[in-house]
């Protein structure tokens, strides 16, 4: 009677092709009348119907009409529309200034943990795939190379480091690591075939250059509509595309050089460590 009965039927709007749930409750004048509410009948435990005023005492007071929660904490949602004569970008700037005056704590701490956990998860997956602790480390070296270029892209386009740019960096990490995986994986396959390391590195990077360029161009082409799009909320969505396009394009040529060089250097280090261990096991102390 007051809050509304559950769905009693459905109404289909033929003009828009939408279905709407039809609920039944008292009109507003009766919903706010204590005398009317007190005469509502409610069921007892044995099924008998009794008047509400025989079991409760009605008192008028102020309280929230609804309580929203997130993570078991109360939250307040602010909903508004853009008034005529104003642009969405102007109102967003006004909201940012109002939010800054509230002195709310920074929210990027969780994203820092998300970055660290994503890198740790990628390392564990790659270590299990290659059965090596060194090769995943070489692949993940490409991630720090992309971060400065992503920040440079944000700076050059006049964007800010916000929620959407952080999401774009997470996407960028996966794309950049994919290129390094193509290089290292093919190099390892060639070396298993007995090809010398230097030749394997050159052949692998030559063979994988085309698929790396193709996937990069496909990614940039797919992000261009997002970067050039207009309309409500386009400013936020554009930031994701800017981070991915700029970070991937600018770091592409650097990773093509750094990854094979790092593989060669770390492979030399691994060979030296294995040789030292082998020498330590073979050399026996002289008898007195």
MOJO-V737243 format. One record per pair of residues at least 12 apart in sequence whose C-alpha atoms are under 10 Angstrom apart, sorted by the first residue. I is the first residue (numbers start at 1). J is the second residue. D is the distance in whole Angstrom. If there is no record, write none. Layout:
I	J	D
I	J	D
This chain:
1	24	7
1	25	4
1	26	5
1	27	9
1	30	9
1	31	7
1	37	8
1	40	8
2	24	9
2	25	6
2	26	6
2	27	9
2	28	9
2	30	9
2	31	5
2	32	8
2	37	8
2	40	10
3	23	10
3	24	9
3	25	7
3	26	9
3	31	9
4	22	10
4	23	6
4	24	5
4	25	5
4	26	8
5	22	9
5	23	6
5	24	5
5	25	6
5	26	10
6	21	9
6	22	8
6	23	6
6	24	7
6	25	9
7	20	10
7	21	6
7	22	6
7	23	5
7	24	8
8	21	8
8	22	6
8	23	6
8	24	7
9	21	6
9	22	5
9	23	7
9	24	10
10	22	5
10	23	9
34	53	10
34	58	7
34	59	9
34	60	8
35	53	9
35	58	9
37	51	9
37	52	8
37	53	8
37	58	9
38	51	7
38	52	5
38	53	5
38	54	8
38	55	10
38	56	9
38	57	9
38	58	8
39	51	6
39	52	6
39	53	7
39	54	9
40	52	6
40	53	8
41	53	9
41	54	10
42	55	9
87	232	9
88	231	9
88	232	7
88	233	8
88	234	10
88	235	9
89	232	9
89	233	8
89	234	9
89	235	8
89	236	10
92	233	10
92	235	10
107	162	10
107	163	9
108	161	10
108	162	8
108	163	8
108	166	9
111	163	9
111	166	7
111	167	9
111	170	9
112	166	9
114	166	10
114	170	9
115	166	9
115	167	10
115	169	9
115	170	7
115	173	9
118	170	8
118	173	9
118	174	9
119	140	8
119	143	9
119	170	10
119	173	9
119	174	10
120	140	10
122	136	8
122	137	10
122	139	10
122	140	8
122	173	10
122	174	9
122	177	9
123	135	9
123	136	6
123	137	7
123	139	9
123	140	7
124	136	8
126	139	9
126	140	10
126	181	9
130	185	9
130	188	9
134	263	9
134	266	8
134	267	9
134	270	8
135	181	9
135	184	8
135	185	9
135	188	10
135	262	10
135	263	8
135	266	9
135	267	9
136	177	10
136	180	10
136	181	9
136	184	9
137	262	10
137	263	10
137	266	10
138	180	8
138	181	9
138	184	8
138	258	9
138	259	7
138	260	9
138	261	10
138	262	6
138	263	6
138	264	10
138	265	10
138	266	8
138	267	10
139	176	9
139	177	6
139	178	9
139	179	9
139	180	5
139	181	6
139	182	9
139	183	9
139	184	7
139	185	10
139	255	10
139	259	7
139	260	10
139	262	9
139	263	9
140	173	9
140	176	9
140	177	6
140	178	10
140	180	8
140	181	9
140	259	9
141	176	10
141	177	9
141	180	9
141	255	9
141	258	8
141	259	7
141	262	8
142	173	9
142	176	7
142	177	6
142	178	10
142	179	9
142	180	7
142	181	10
142	251	9
142	252	9
142	254	9
142	255	6
142	256	9
142	258	8
142	259	7
142	262	10
143	169	10
143	172	9
143	173	6
143	174	9
143	175	10
143	176	7
143	177	7
143	180	10
143	251	9
143	255	9
144	173	9
144	176	10
144	251	10
145	176	9
145	247	9
145	248	10
145	250	10
145	251	6
145	252	9
145	254	8
145	255	7
145	258	9
146	169	9
146	172	8
146	173	8
146	176	7
146	177	10
146	243	10
146	244	10
146	246	9
146	247	5
146	248	7
146	249	9
146	250	8
146	251	5
146	252	8
146	254	9
146	255	8
147	169	8
147	172	9
147	173	9
147	243	9
147	247	7
147	248	10
147	251	9
148	247	8
148	250	10
148	251	9
149	243	8
149	244	10
149	245	10
149	246	7
149	247	5
149	248	8
149	249	9
149	250	6
149	251	6
150	165	9
150	166	10
150	168	9
150	169	7
150	172	8
150	242	8
150	243	5
150	244	7
150	245	8
150	246	6
150	247	4
150	248	8
150	249	10
150	250	8
150	251	9
151	165	9
151	169	9
151	242	10
151	243	8
151	246	9
151	247	8
152	243	9
152	246	8
152	247	8
152	250	9
153	239	9
153	242	6
153	243	6
153	244	9
153	245	8
153	246	5
153	247	7
153	250	9
154	239	7
154	240	10
154	242	7
154	243	7
154	246	8
154	247	9
156	242	10
156	246	10
157	239	9
157	242	8
157	243	10
157	246	10
158	239	10
159	235	9
159	236	9
159	238	9
159	239	7
159	242	9
159	243	10
160	236	10
160	239	8
161	239	9
162	236	9
162	239	9
162	240	10
163	236	9
163	239	9
163	240	9
164	235	10
164	236	6
164	237	7
164	238	9
164	239	6
164	240	6
164	241	9
164	243	9
165	236	8
165	237	9
165	238	9
165	239	6
165	240	5
165	241	9
165	242	8
165	243	6
165	244	9
166	239	9
166	240	8
166	243	9
167	239	9
167	240	7
167	243	9
167	244	10
168	237	9
168	238	10
168	239	7
168	240	4
168	241	7
168	242	8
168	243	6
168	244	6
168	245	9
168	247	9
169	240	8
169	241	10
169	243	6
169	244	7
169	247	8
170	240	10
170	243	10
170	244	9
171	240	9
171	241	10
171	243	9
171	244	7
172	240	9
172	241	10
172	243	7
172	244	5
172	245	9
172	246	10
172	247	7
172	248	7
173	244	9
173	247	9
173	248	9
175	215	9
175	216	9
175	219	9
175	244	9
175	247	10
175	248	8
176	212	10
176	216	9
176	244	10
176	247	9
176	248	7
176	249	10
176	251	8
176	252	8
176	255	8
177	255	10
178	212	9
178	215	10
179	208	9
179	209	9
179	211	9
179	212	6
179	213	9
179	215	9
179	216	9
179	252	8
179	255	8
179	256	8
179	259	9
180	205	10
180	208	10
180	212	9
180	252	10
180	255	7
180	256	8
180	258	10
180	259	7
180	260	9
181	259	10
182	204	9
182	205	9
182	207	10
182	208	7
182	209	9
182	211	9
182	212	8
183	201	8
183	202	10
183	203	10
183	204	6
183	205	6
183	206	9
183	207	9
183	208	6
183	209	9
183	212	9
183	255	10
183	256	8
183	259	8
183	260	8
183	263	10
184	201	8
184	204	8
184	205	9
184	208	10
184	259	8
184	260	8
184	263	8
185	204	9
185	208	10
186	200	8
186	201	9
186	203	9
186	204	5
186	205	8
186	207	8
186	208	8
187	199	9
187	200	6
187	201	6
187	202	9
187	203	8
187	204	5
187	205	8
187	207	10
187	208	10
187	260	9
187	263	9
188	200	8
188	201	9
188	204	9
189	204	9
190	203	8
190	204	7
191	204	10
197	263	10
197	264	8
197	267	9
198	260	10
198	264	8
201	259	10
201	260	6
201	261	9
201	263	9
201	264	8
202	260	8
204	260	9
205	256	8
205	257	9
205	259	10
205	260	8
208	256	10
209	256	8
212	252	9
212	256	9
213	249	10
213	252	9
216	245	9
216	248	7
216	249	7
216	252	8
217	245	10
217	248	10
217	249	9
219	241	10
219	244	8
219	245	8
219	248	9
219	249	10
220	241	8
220	242	10
220	244	8
220	245	6
220	246	9
220	248	8
220	249	8
221	245	9
222	241	9
222	245	10
223	238	9
223	240	9
223	241	5
223	242	8
223	244	8
223	245	7
224	238	9
224	241	7
224	242	9
224	245	8
225	238	9
225	241	9
226	238	6
226	239	9
226	240	8
226	241	6
226	242	9
227	239	7
227	240	8
227	241	5
227	242	6
227	243	10
227	244	10
227	245	9
228	241	9
228	242	10
